[in-house]
Amino acid sequence: MRILIDIGHPAHVHYFRNFTGVMRDRGHELFFSVRDKESAIALMASLDFKYKSRGKGGNALISKIFKLVTTDIRLYRMAQTFRPDVMLSYSSPYAAHVSRWLRVPHIALDDTEHAIYGHALYRPFTDVILSPSCYMGPRHRRQIFFSSYLELFCLHPNYFTPDPGIFEKLGLEKGESYTLLRLVAWNAHHDAGQSGFSRGSIMELIRHLERKSKVFISSEKQLESEFEPYLLNVHPSQFHDVLGCASLCIGEGSTTAAESSVLGTPSIYVNSLSVGYCTELEEKYGLCHTLRDPDQIARKAGEILEDVSVGDTYSQRRKKMLSEKIDPTAFLTWFVEAWPDSREVMLNNPDSQFRFL
């Protein structure tokens, strides 16, 4: 089978990384088209996968519309050369459009309820949408739900264990407390009207955290010079080691909040946008905490950093979560290899997914 995967964000590389390794071992051929966004290209280069950049995306509305057309054309040319049997993506309109032109199936992952414009661009041209069962948005007739999180594609213990060598790379003693602040660029279409930290509140929070923990910042956007001493300086492929060994993660991005949560690292999600997976990780498992008020954020961070038993507490919460979630990589491998029969199996018997626990 020839599989073309479109990547629009660094997180999408992680979603498909283990799947790609498994499928290559089974004799399938895979090729990636990659948006040149943040660390996506660097991650692809580090993984020794076949890929080609499809260029940068647009930020303003007019540039996004222009990029939609030009990227469709660029991806169509790549696909013509590769000749895929199936296309995969995380809700990519480009992959959806090109798959329809080539008359090959498009299988999309999607866990973002509020991406209304994105849904309108890709869903009419997509054969099936795979979403976590915690998805809170309106259900689509082509949508199939599985009991897991997209973050577990990369971070399920079957595939990943944080490397404690990250402490040395960060210039810390092994086990030394540190907190990661994750800031986003706020230029995605579903970010319109949403907000996180103010510039002043970030520095105030850093000063508060520094009394108890070393602070590192990972940011999608360019920051003012006063934040430069805090910038995280590791290869993108080591980011999950940083998350997994941290004492606390505080961030505006729901993906990073969920990643740290499934690793058992306490997470504070600072965003006016609610998403189903963070809500479930908070309300069902107690691994994530959604807060908006700066005083509440500082208070909760202090409680976590001062609690000597916090590691054991969150480790037990993580174990409970993992016992109830399937290995999504194993599920996706079966779903693609058994296509189109897999679609009918899941529609008629959703509980069949639990063979992948």
Residue, then its C-alpha position, 0 to 999 in steps of 0.5 A: m500500500r502507498i500512503l501519503i500523509d499531509i502534515g500541517h503542524p509539528a504535532h501532526v508529525h508525532y501523531f503519525r510517527n509510530f504508525t509510519g514505523v509500523m507500516r514501513d516494517r509491514g512493507h508499506e510505502l509512505f510519503f509526507s507532504v509537510r507545511d514549513k511551520e515551526s519545527a515540523i521540517a526539523l522533526m521530519a529530517s530527524l526521523d528519516f522519513k520521505y518527505k517534501s515541504r509544501g511551503k509556509g501557510g498564510n496568516a491573514l485571511i487573504s493569504k490563507i485563501f491564496k495559500l489554499v489554492t497554491t498548496d492544493i496545486r503543489l500537493y496535487r503534483m506531489a500526489q501525482t508523482f507518488r500515486p497514493d492508494v490512500m491519504l491521511s492527515y489531521s483535518s487537512p483541506y489540501a489532502a481532502h481536496v487532492s484525494r477527491w481529485l485523485r479518487v483515493p480515500h482520505i482518512a482524517l484525524d480530528d479532535t478540534e470541535h471549534a474549527i468550524y471553517g476548517h471543517a467546512l473546507y475538508r469534511p465534504f471531501t473526506d471518506v472518514i473522520l477518526s475522533p476521540s470519544c471525548y469529542m464534544g462537537p456535533r457528530h458528523r455522519r462520516q465520523i467514527f469515535f475511538s476511546s483514546y487521545l491523539e496525543l497517545f499516538c506518540l506518547h503511549p507507553n508502548y512507544f515512549t518513555p521520557d529520557p532522564g538525560i534531558f536534565e543534563k541537556l537543560g543544565l539541571e541536576k537530575g530530578e531538579s524541579y522545572t516548569l515549562l511555559r508553552l505559548v502559542a501564536w494565536n493565528a489558527h482560524h479556530d483561535a479567532g477571538q480567543s486569548g491566553f496570557s497577557r505579556g505582563s502576566i507572563m513575567e509576573l508568573i515567571r517571578h512567582l514560579e522561580r521561587k520554587s522551580k526553574v522556568f523554561i519557555s517554549s513559544e510559537k511566536q517571537l518574544e520580547s528580549e526580556f524572555e530570552p533567558y528563559l527560552l527552551n533550547v533543545h532539539p524539537s525531537q526532545f520536546h516530549d522528554v522535556l514534558g515528561c520530566a517536568s514538574l509542571c507544564i503551564g500553557e496556552g496550547s491544548t495539545t501541549a496541555a494534553e501531552s503533558s497530562v498523558l505523560g503524568t505531568p501536572s498541566i495547567y491549561v490557560n485558554s478561553l477555548s474549551v476542548g473535549y480532550c482537556t475537559e475529560l483529562e481534567e474532569k475524569y482523570g484530574l491530570c489537567h487544570t483549566l484556569r484563566d485568572p492569573d491569581q488562580i494559576a499562580r496559586k494552583a502552580g504553587e500547590i503543585l510545586e510544593d506537594v511532595s507527593v504530587g508525582d505519585t498522585y499524578s502517576q496513579r491518575r495516569k495509570k487509571m487513564l491508560s487502563e481505559k484508553i486503547d493504543p491508537t497507533a495499533f488501532l489506526t494501523w488496523f483501520v488503514e490496512a483493513w480499509p474499507d472493511s474497517r469502516e463498516v466494522m467500526l460503524n456496526n460494532p464500535d466496541s471492537q476497538f477495545r482489542f487494542l487495549 
